[in-house]
Amino acid sequence: MGRYKCVICGYVYDPDLGDEIGGIEPGVPFSDLPVDYTCPVCDADKDEFLKYD
């Protein structure tokens, strides 16, 4: 499981931490996030994230 970074604001989605604001539990890989997942900081779409590791 890798981390993904929002290219708009720099937020990093870390599957080990999940996304408390978005209701995503720890352990969920980025690829398993819902299609309509958005950045919890800037509301960018999931396709605005790039692999960070």
SULSULTA-V656085 format. One record per residue. N is the residue number from 1. PSI is psi in whole degrees, 0 to 359 (* if undefined). NEAR is the number of other ideal C-beta (glycine too) atoms within 12 Angstrom. D_CENTER is the distance of its C-alpha to the mean C-alpha in Angstrom with 2 decimals. Layout:
n=N psi=PSI near=NEAR d_center=D_CENTER
n=N psi=PSI near=NEAR d_center=D_CENTER
//
This chain:
n=1 psi=126 near=20 d_center=11.80
n=2 psi=165 near=17 d_center=10.24
n=3 psi=153 near=21 d_center=7.74
n=4 psi=139 near=30 d_center=6.00
n=5 psi=134 near=23 d_center=7.11
n=6 psi=124 near=28 d_center=7.45
n=7 psi=347 near=19 d_center=11.12
n=8 psi=309 near=18 d_center=12.29
n=9 psi=348 near=17 d_center=11.86
n=10 psi=359 near=17 d_center=10.63
n=11 psi=138 near=27 d_center=7.83
n=12 psi=121 near=24 d_center=6.42
n=13 psi=117 near=40 d_center=3.67
n=14 psi=115 near=23 d_center=6.86
n=15 psi=338 near=24 d_center=7.87
n=16 psi=336 near=18 d_center=11.14
n=17 psi=334 near=20 d_center=10.20
n=18 psi=202 near=23 d_center=7.88
n=19 psi=94 near=30 d_center=7.20
n=20 psi=318 near=13 d_center=10.87
n=21 psi=319 near=16 d_center=10.92
n=22 psi=0 near=22 d_center=9.16
n=23 psi=24 near=14 d_center=11.33
n=24 psi=120 near=25 d_center=9.17
n=25 psi=152 near=15 d_center=11.55
n=26 psi=147 near=15 d_center=11.35
n=27 psi=358 near=15 d_center=11.95
n=28 psi=115 near=23 d_center=9.71
n=29 psi=153 near=20 d_center=8.79
n=30 psi=320 near=32 d_center=6.02
n=31 psi=339 near=16 d_center=9.27
n=32 psi=359 near=17 d_center=10.16
n=33 psi=151 near=27 d_center=7.67
n=34 psi=151 near=15 d_center=10.13
n=35 psi=327 near=10 d_center=11.19
n=36 psi=16 near=11 d_center=11.20
n=37 psi=139 near=29 d_center=7.65
n=38 psi=156 near=26 d_center=7.47
n=39 psi=131 near=29 d_center=6.26
n=40 psi=347 near=23 d_center=8.12
n=41 psi=310 near=19 d_center=10.22
n=42 psi=359 near=17 d_center=11.50
n=43 psi=19 near=17 d_center=10.71
n=44 psi=150 near=22 d_center=9.99
n=45 psi=160 near=17 d_center=9.58
n=46 psi=328 near=26 d_center=7.15
n=47 psi=359 near=17 d_center=9.96
n=48 psi=9 near=21 d_center=9.64
n=49 psi=143 near=31 d_center=7.17
n=50 psi=149 near=20 d_center=9.46
n=51 psi=134 near=17 d_center=9.94
n=52 psi=337 near=18 d_center=10.68
n=53 psi=* near=14 d_center=13.07
//
